[in-house]
Amino acid sequence: MAKIVREEPKDLGFGSVLAQQSRGRMLNRDGSFNARRHGLPWRATWSVYHQMLELSWPAFLGALVAAYAVLNSLFALGYLWLGPGALSGGEVVTAHGAFWQAFFFSVESLSTVGYGHIVPVSFGAHVLMSVESLVGLLGVAFATGIGFARFSRPRARILFSEKVLMAPYRGGRALMFRIANQRKTELFEVSAKVSVGLFERHGGERVRRFYPLALERQNVTFFPLSWTLVHPIDAESPLRGHSPESLDEAEFELFILLSAIEEAFSQTVHARTSYTAEDLVWGARFVSVFDYSGGEGPIRVDLRLLDAYDPVPTLPEPE
């Protein structure tokens, strides 16, 4: 007798237990997941290196400036703790002035500039200055390494349309959204995987099911313009027969994963996002993003129109 193999539910990696929880969207528009890992010591989960890589450039530069100021302040307090005879070369009469004298000496030592106006005198001050110089060298190496890693790590900057449309398509209807490359560098061999999550009734229970959606086109070799990804609503579509109300009740969520080869580094990059029923516009058509005013010149794409759409009077029923 042949053994029957039961196919496990396709939960996209969220897990069968979590997939059944009704807690709003599972994947945010910026590609982050609505899941948090905890229960381990912070040392086991927190990485300075990865945290600094994930920061935005303003936050990264701000963190470096803050760390630089804190380090110099701590060393300045150390010089003050060693007493008034630790440093020589500056005449100060107030505690406030003494702190700034020690602070700027710390800046000169940490950065190994060493102007020489203020010098350590006591043995303790020489030891602290030696430690600070070592910390400065290590700090420069760390900041340089992180900065190089940030510059050398390719990341896709994909613009996704704000809305996903249920639009007319070849006498029927189709689910559509648009993407465009935000960077000047080109992307090649762009492929897309699109899945939908829906709560359905099975055996009297309300369970979430995940379905891969067949696209009119799964990949493009070149990506110099915009790309409208289209899922036709045909007899095989899991969205066939749904209305805006039923999709809202089913907690519709569309999951998108893009992969491409980045030109400058010849490495694979990824981008992901999701749409929910709130992002779905029923009965609309995207406005063209192409600008033909240039005549015979290069093709121009106006990315300001990536989100633009027009309502359609009637939406054909799927065949």
N, C-alpha and C positions, 0 to 999 in steps of 0.2 A: 504494500500500500504506500503510495507516494506521500511523503511528508509535506504538510501544508505550511508554508512559510508566511507568517503574518507580517505584512509591511508596517513598519513603524510610522506614526504620523510625521509628516514633514513640518517640523517646527522651526526651521531655519537656524537652529542652534540656540534658541531661547529656552529650550527645555519644555517638556510636555506639561509640567506642573505650572510653570510661570505663564506659559502660553494660554492657559485657561483662566488666568486672572484678568478681571476687568478693571484696569487701572489707568485708562487713558492710553495715549500713544506709547509704543515700545521703543521707537527710534525717533529722535528729534530731527528737526529740519537741518541743524548744523552737523548731523552725522553722529552725534553722541548718543549713547544708549541710556535708557531710563532704568538702569540697574546699578547697584552699588555693592562692592565687596567689603565686608567688614568681619571682625571676629579674630583677626590676627594682630600681633604687635605691630605698631606703626613702622618699626624698623624693617619688618618683612615685606611691607607693601609700598613704602615711600622711597623713591629714588630721586635724589637731587638732579642727577644727569637727565633723566627722562622728564622730570618736571620742568627743567630749564629749556628742554627742547620743545615742549608743548606750549610754552608761554608765547603770547604775541610779542612782536618786536618792541613795542613801547613798554610792555610789562617786563620783558627781559632786560632792557636797558635800565629801567627803573629799579629792578632788583639788584643789578650790578652797582648802581649809584648808592642805593641804600646799604648794601653790604660794605662798600668802601667807606661810607661815613661811619657806620657802626664799628668797624674794625679800628679805624683811626681814633674814634672816641674811646674805645676800650684801652688801647695802648696809651692814649693820653692820660687816662685815669691811672694806669699803671705807673707812668713816670711821676705823676703827682704823688702817688702812694709811697714812692721811694724817698720822698722828701725834697726840700728846697735845694739841696746840694747835688741832686742827680744830674741836672742839666746846667750848662753854663753858656753865656753868650748873649743873654737877653735880660734887660732890666725891667722887671715887672713888680708892681706894688700891690696888686689885688689878686684875689683868688680867680676872678674871671679872666684876667690877663694871663695868669699862670696856666690856666687850662688851654687857652688858645695858643700859647707858646708851645706847650707840650703837644697839642693837636697838630700844629703845622710842622713840628719836628717829626711827628709820627708820619705825616704825609710824605715828607722828604725821605724818611727811612724806608717806608713801605714801598714807595715807587723807585727806590734806589737813586733818587735825584741827588740828594746830599749836597745842598748849597754850602754848608759849613759854617753858617752864622751861629747856629746853636749846636753844641756838641755834648755828648754824654761825658760825665765826669766820674761818677762812682762806678764801682764794679757791677752793682746791680743794674745800673742804667745801661752799661755795655752789654750785659747779658740779655736784657730785654730788647735792646736795639738789634742784637744778632738774631734773636728769635723773630722779631718783626721783619727783618730783611728776608729771612727764609720764608715766612708766611707770604710776603710780597711776591717773591719769585714763584711760589706755588700758585698763588692767586692769579698771577698773570698767565701762567701756563693753563690753569683751569678755564679762565675766561676765554683765552684764545682757542682752546680746544672746543669749548661749547659753541663759540661763535663760528668756527669753521664747520662744525657738524651741522649747525643751523643753515649755513650757506650752501653746503654740499648735499643736503637732503632734499631731493625733489618732492614737491607736493602739488597735487592737482588743484587748480582753482577753477572749479566748474560752477557756472551760473545755472541754477535750476529755475524754471518759471515758478512764480509764486503760486499758481493754481494749476490743477490738472483738470482737463476739460472732457466732458462727454460730448463729442462733436459729430456732425455728419461725416460719413466716410463711405464712398463707393456705393451709394444707394442704401446704406445702413447706418450704423453708428460705430464709434470707436473711442476708446480712452486714450487721451493724448497729453503729453507734457513736452516742454522744450528745454534744451540745454545749449550752452555755448562755453567756449574756452575763454577764461578771463585773462590769461597771461599772453605775452607776446610770443613765447616759445610754443612750438607746435606739438600736437599730440597725434600719434599714429596708432593704428590697430585698436580703436576704441570699441569696447564691447560692453553690453548692458545685460544685466540680469534683473528682471522685475518679477516680484511676487506680491500676492495680496493675502491679507489675513481677514477672515470673516467669522463671526460667531454664527453657528447654525444649530438647528435642532436635530439631534441624533439619538434615537432610543429614548426620547423624552427628556434628554439632558441638553443643556446649552453648552456647546463646545466650540472652541476656535479651530478653524481649519486654515491651512496655508496652501495656496495654489500657485504654481509658477504660471506666468502669463506669457503666451506666445506673442511675439512682436512681429510687426510687418518686416522689420529689419533688426537683427540682433547685434550687428556690428558694422562699423564703417572703417575703411582703410585710412582715409584722410579726414581731418576734422577742422578745416579752415573756416567754416561758416557755422551756422547753428544747425541743430539736429532735432527734429520733432520725432519723438518715439511714439509709436502707434500700436495699440493693442486692439485689433478688430473684435467687436462683439458678435461672434458667430455661434454656431451650435455647440462648439467645444469650449466656449468661454465660461468660466465660473461666474462671470458677472451678468450673464444672460438672464433676463427676466427680472432684474433688480430695478428698483426705483430709487430716487433720492432718499425717500423715507426708509426704505428697507435697508439701504446701505448704512444709513445713520444708525438704525437699530442694530445692525450687525457689527457696528464699530469698525467699519471699513478702514483699513490702513494699507497703503501701498508702499512697498519696500523696494528701493532702487540701489543697486551696486554697479558702479562703473569701474572699468579697468582700462588702462591705456599705457602706451610707451611714450615717455617724455623725451623730447628731441635732444635737449641740451646734455642730459646725463645718460641717455639710452637705458633708463630704468623704468620698471613698471610702477605706476602710480594708481591710486584708488580714490574714489569719492563715493559718498553714500548720503542718502536722505530718505525721507518718507513723506507721504501725504495722507491726511485723514479725510473723513467725510466733510469736515469744515473747509477743506481746501479744494473740494470738488465743485466745479461749476457745471451745471447741467444745461445743455443746449447752448453752446457757444463755439466760436471758431477763432483760432489765433489770427492776429493781424500779421501781414508780411513784414519781415524785418529787413528786407532788401531795399537798398536805396539806389534807384536807377538814375538819379540826377547827374551822375558823373559822366554820362555819355559813354564813350568807348574806353574810359579809364578802368581801373581796378574795380572789382565787385566790392561794394560797401555794405556792411551789415550794421544796422543801428541797434545796438544791444539795449538801448533804452526802451525798445518796443518788444523785448523778449517776453514781458508779462502781458502785453496788450492783447485783448480779444474783443470780438463783437458778438452779441447775442444773435441767435438764429431763430426765425419765427416758429419753425416746426422741426422736430427731431425725428427722422425716419425710424420706424420700428425695425428691429433686427430681423433678418430673414430666418 
